[in-house]
Amino acid sequence: MEAMVTKNSSQPDPDFWRGKRVALTGHTGFKGAWMALLLKRLGALVYGYALAPNTQPSLFEVAKVAQEIASHVDDIRDDYSLNRWMTSVQPEVVLHFAAQALVRESYRDPVGTMTSNFVGTLNLLEAIRHQASVKTVVVVTTDKVYRNDESAKSFQEDDHLGGHDPYSASKAACEILVDSYRKCFLSHIGLATARAGNVIGGGDWSKERLIPDAVRAWESGQVLEIRSPAAVRPWQHVLEPLCAYLILAQNMWSDIDLARAYNFGPAVTDAVSVKQVIELAQTAYGKGTVQFGGEQNGLHEAGLLHLNTQLVSEVLGLVPRWNLACAVEKTMAWYRAYGVGEDARSLCLRDIEAYLGA
Ligand SMILES: NC(=O)c1ccc[n+]([C@@H]2O[C@H](COP(=O)([O-])OP(=O)(O)OC[C@H]3O[C@@H](n4cnc5c(N)ncnc54)[C@H](O)[C@@H]3O)[C@@H](O)[C@H]2O)c1
């Protein structure tokens, strides 16, 4: 018998996820590694498809995620491999995280960014089209898909898409692509896009991201230079959007009318400046120095970004659980504990238990 899905339930439902076959792209990345551990905790059967981890260290490796799931290392631009993998996995739920996810890297490698993000998503949708087992799909894009005139407005799902830098443009293009597939080929399944803001949490070692840069600088006794202290972003702990994606997927399973684009983000008061976040992080970490207003290299990045999340709160009953102060505290506690030798997987599982019990 199928598990009952409670509408407006604001936690992922283990009765729903237990035994579900879940295809997760991007499982070797920061959000993907956390998602793999979360899905395993909920009892799902997890199959990952991604490139090898590209940070040193990587959460995928230090949390030994490969021991928990079936991990397949390959390129999403390779449609032949992707199709073979999809056929062998026979997933019921697909969560698409794989992407070149960094704005600054997208200036250095626009072609790699566009092909991984757009062609990769196209290949995935085509593979899904030929896979009868799939019932629910969540494609992760970003809050940067909106045409941003820096007017401090709060973006709603029907606002104009756009994208100044290649990363944002590639993700906005994915939104249009998914919408087309939803209308033309995949109207019989639940296919949604999820636009979330910047996430923080233990175990991110990406380059040119705020908290990883801070931890690297403070651990090596260097001064952290902040290039855009006034930039405002909606910040959340990584478990907030991850649980929200799962709640969306479990609701769409029984109601495909929910298939559309959604914003996911924190309370309005948690869209704050880079300076405020770094000051919270410094206090929580207990050491480190910062210099604000450092190097500017002329690359455009959005200055103001606010998301309107009324739709997910009305339709899915979602309310943020950990506010910004709590998210920063959990994140810095993770790095502090890891720095003195605690086990990465145990630290993630501890945060997952705390979040699910919140
Ligand atoms: N981290 C954030 O703050 C944030 C905010 C909004 C949206 N997102 C989105 O969430 C998703 C995950 O982000 P993340 O922070 O974990 O990024 P990440 O860089 O840590 O991980 C990216 C993952 O995608 C995989 N990947 C990249 N190119 C690939 C390719 N050609 N073929 C196969 N796999 C490929 C990588 O191997 C890795 O597993 C991305 O789609 C990103 O755009 C992230």
The ligand as a Gaussian input file, in Angstrom:
#p B3LYP/6-31G(d) Opt

LIG

0 1
 N       25.250000      26.348000      -2.465000
 C       24.362000      27.323000      -2.615000
 O       24.363000      28.304000      -1.867000
 C       23.296000      27.217000      -3.699000
 C       22.326000      28.236000      -3.762000
 C       21.324000      28.137000      -4.731000
 C       21.307000      27.064000      -5.599000
 N       22.283000      26.107000      -5.542000
 C       22.206000      24.989000      -6.492000
 O       22.192000      23.768000      -5.762000
 C       22.856000      22.750000      -6.522000
 C       23.968000      22.134000      -5.696000
 O       24.884000      23.168000      -5.332000
 P       26.171000      22.877000      -4.435000
 O       26.368000      24.056000      -3.590000
 O       26.081000      21.557000      -3.816000
 O       27.313000      22.864000      -5.555000
 P       28.668000      22.028000      -5.602000
 O       29.564000      22.737000      -6.551000
 O       29.168000      21.739000      -4.243000
 O       28.236000      20.635000      -6.256000
 C       27.907000      20.537000      -7.626000
 C       27.659000      19.082000      -7.969000
 O       27.340000      19.008000      -9.378000
 C       28.198000      18.062000      -9.990000
 N       28.456000      18.444000     -11.369000
 C       28.895000      19.628000     -11.866000
 N       29.029000      19.553000     -13.205000
 C       28.679000      18.278000     -13.551000
 C       28.643000      17.563000     -14.776000
 N       28.972000      18.148000     -15.936000
 N       28.246000      16.267000     -14.742000
 C       27.905000      15.643000     -13.596000
 N       27.939000      16.277000     -12.399000
 C       28.323000      17.572000     -12.388000
 C       29.483000      18.083000      -9.163000
 O       30.241000      16.896000      -9.388000
 C       28.882000      18.182000      -7.761000
 O       28.468000      16.891000      -7.365000
 C       23.334000      23.406000      -7.804000
 O       22.391000      23.168000      -8.822000
 C       23.386000      24.877000      -7.435000
 O       23.261000      25.693000      -8.562000
 C       23.283000      26.165000      -4.599000

